[in-house]
Structures are given as C-alpha cells and as structure tokens.
Amino acid sequence: MTPTQSGHHPVVRHLGLTDYETAWREMQYFVEHRRDDTPDEIWLLQHPPVYTLGLNCRMSPRHKRRGIPVVQADRGGQITYHGPGQVIAYVMIDVRRGKIGVKGLVTLLEQAVIDLLAEYNIAGRRKSKAPGVYVSEDKIAALGVRIRRGCSYHGLSLNVDMDLSPFGYIDPCGYEGLCVTQLSNFGIQDTAKTIEDRLSNRLLELFNDSLSPTTKVISQ
C-alpha cells in the first residue's frame, strides 16, 4: 500500500490490483482493531475477476459455470461483478465520530461519482430504492457498505474500461435485466488510474464538507 496522509486525518491508500478476499479481510482487520482516535481510511484499487454476493444474496448454479470465483461477502446489497478496468473505493469511516450516519455516507458516495461524471459532461443520477449511480437507465457505479462497531467498510465500484460481459450472467445488484455501462462507452479515454485519482479527490472534498470538524479531511 502507498499511503497519503496528514496528521490524524484520513489516509488514502492506492493498492493497485488486489485479490478481493485479501482486501476484504484487511478491511475487517482494520475495523476490528481501530481505536477511537484511529484516522479514517480510503482505499483505491482494482480486483481480478470475481462475483461478490451481499448478505441477502445466495449463489445460483449458473454463476458457477463461468469460471469466475464467487465470494459470499458481508456487505449490503445483492450480487455484482468486479474486474480489471473497474475502480473500487473502499471507505473505512467512523460514522459515529464523523456524525455522518449510514444514509449520509451512501449519499456522499453516490454524489462523489455524480460529481466525477459531471467533469466529463455525463449526467449521472440516483434511483429511488436502488443504491448506485445511473446514466439514463444503465448502471455505472454500484454501492455496498457494512457498518461494524460504528465504522464503515466496503464502498463503491465505478466501471471505467472493462469487459462488461460477466454482468450478463447475473442480475446486477439483484435487478433482472438491468443494463450496465462504463466511462469508455461515452468516449472517455482516461486510464483507470486517472479516474481513481479524480474519484479520490471528489471523495475527499465531500468528506471535508460533511464530516464533523474533529475528522475533517485534508486533501494532499
């Protein structure tokens, strides 16, 4: 991990391509062992191909036939796909200390993506009772978080320039027939690393505006 930090303010880590279960277990360890004064963290990374299932989702046989690993995770939400060319942002935020709340955290994550899309003149939007960010009716970013001991982990995934075909073998986020899209479909040629940096900036700005003064984020 390559960290960026300032004093006791949140740490931004760029992990590169990281196995899903490795990142997941490290998030769990971080949340389990953090103290009241532990700085919050934001992890930016990509995963090798993997299907992940939320707490209320169970694997069906057709998911096994595609040669892609399936992991039953402990986040909220249903089934989704991760793969290279998709930017992941995991947020380990003390929601009690930051006085942001779970709903506020979800709204912030969605807004970070909407603001990023606006930089490219793409109109992103929310859908009622369907967390994530959409362009028209197509989903471009998925959300799934978990709160433990008053602290969040997991986060969001944004499709940048990836093979979208594995989404065709599932009902993305539990919605049959839901279509997914990505930035490259709109002619955006920036690399996933560039998008990662831009998303990180948007998250930091929004956390600066939203968190309690005791946990303000200072952008590097």
N, C-alpha and C positions, 0 to 999 in steps of 0.2 A: 504494500500500500504506500502511496505517496501522499502524505497529508499536507494540508494547508490550514493554518490555524492562527489565532490571535488571542493570547492570554487564555481566559476561560470561555471564550466564545466558541460556537460550533466549529467543528473540524470538517473540512471537505476532503474526502479521500477518493482518488482515482484508482480503481482496482484493475482496469483492463478486462480481458476475457477471463471470467471466473466461473468455475463449476457452481451450479445452483445450490446444491446441498452444502457445499463448503461455505458459501456466503450466508446461507440461512443459519447454519449452526453458529457462525461467528456473530451474526446479529443476536441470536438467542443468548450467547455467552455475554455479549456486551450489555444487553439489557439486564440480565440476571446479576451482573457484577458491578453495574454502575452505582455510584453513590449520589447523594443529594446534590453535590457540587460538581459532578462529572459533566463536562461540556457535551452538548448535543453533537451529533454527527450526521453528515450526509455522504452517502457512498454512491459514486457514479461508476457504472460497469456495464458489461455485456455478458450474456450467458451462451454457452454451447446449446444446441437444440434440446429443448425439454418442454414437456407439458407439465403444468403445475395445477393442482386442484385445491380449491379453498375448502374450508371446514364443512360446508354443507354439500359438497360435491363428491360423488363416488365415480371411480373409473368404470367405463363400459368396455366390453371386449374389443370394439372397433378401434379404440385408442391404442391397443397393444400391437396391432398389425402393421403399424407404420414404421417400426424400427426406431422410434423416438422414446427415450425414457419418460416415465410418468412418475411424478413425485406428489404424494399427499402432503400438503403443507399445512401450516397453522394460521394462515392469513384469512381474511374475509374474502367473500366473492366465490365465483364458480371456477370453471376451467379456462385456462388461457395457454398461449404458447409463447416461449421465449427462444430467441435465436440470434446469431450474429447479425449486426446491422440494426439492432433494436437497442435503444439507450434505456438503461434502468437507473432509477434514482431511489435508493433506499434511505428512509429518513428515521433516524433514532432521536426522537424529540420527547423531552419531558413535558407532556401536555399539561400536567398539573402546575409545574413550576412556570411554564410559559403562559398559563391561563388562556390556552387557545381552544381546548376541547376537541373531541373527535370530529364533530361536524365541521368545525373551523379548519381542522387540519386537512380534511378531504377537499373542502372548498379551495383552500390555498394550493393544494397540489394541482387541482384542475385549472386554477387560474394561472399558475406558472406555465402550463402547457398552452393555454389560450393566448397568453401574452407572447410566448415564443412564436406561435403560429402567426400572430399578427405582425411580427417582424418580417415575415415572408409574404404578407398580404393574403394570408389564408384565414378564413373565418372559422374559427373553432367554436364549439358550443357545448353546453351541457344538455343532458336529457333527464327529465324527471324520473326518479326511482331507478336510474340506470347509470351508476357512477362511471366516470370516464370522460373523455373528450371526443367529440364527433365533428367531422366535416361533412355537412349535409347529413345524410343518414348513415355514413360509414364511420366506423370507429377507428381512431388513430392512436389513442392512448388509453390504457387500462389501469385501474386502481385496485389495490387490495392492501389493507393495513391490519395490524394487530396491536392491541394495547395490553401491556402487561406491566404490573406494578406502576401504573400511571405513565408509562413511557411507550412510545410507538416504535414499531419496526415494520419491515416490508415497505411498500411505497407505490411507485408508478412505473409503467413501461411505455415508451414512445417509439412507434415504428418509424424508422428513418429510411433505410435502404436494405431490405432483407427479402428472403424468399418467403412469400406470404402463403404458399400452397399448404403448409401444415395446418393453417387455420381452417382450411376446407374440410378437414376430417373431424372437426369438433363443432360444438355450438359455442362460439366465443362468449365467455362470461355468462354462459347459460342461456343465451338467446338464439333459438333456432333461426337459421337463415340470415343472421347478422353478417354484414359485409365489413371487411376491414380494409384500411388504406394506409398509405405511408407518405412521407415527405417527398420521396423521389417521384411519386406519381404526379406531383404538381410541378415537376421540373426543378426541384431543389437539388443541387449537386454538392452541397456542403457535406463533408465527411461526418460520420457518427461522432468522432472526437470533437469536431467543431460544434455540433448540436449539443453534445454533452456539456461543453463549456458554457454555451448560451443558456441551456436549461439550468445549470448550476447558478448562473448569475440571476436568473429570474427567481429561483427559489430563495436565494439569499436576500434579494430585495424585498420579497413578500414577507419573509420571516422577520426582517428588520421592522417592517410596518406593523406586524401582527403580534409578535411575542411580547411578553412582559418586559419592562426595561431591565430586569435582572438577567435576562437571557438574550439580549439583543445580539444580532449577527453583524459582524463587521466584514464586509466584502474585501477580499485580498486583491 
